[in-house]
């Protein structure tokens, strides 16, 4: 992570983020240019452990 002091490690807070949205903005860098890929997802675990991407 580029800025580890901004990392969210609390499972309850992570679960709230997951429940609040439906699209994840995945930022990547291919070595030349950065790009963002929107990814739809759904949470399938009440134990705050898994996130599954969907079409």
Buried (B, 14 or more C-beta within 10 A) or exposed (E): EEEEEEEEEEEEEEBEEBEEEEEBEEEEEEEEEEEEEEEEBEEEEEEBEEBEEEE
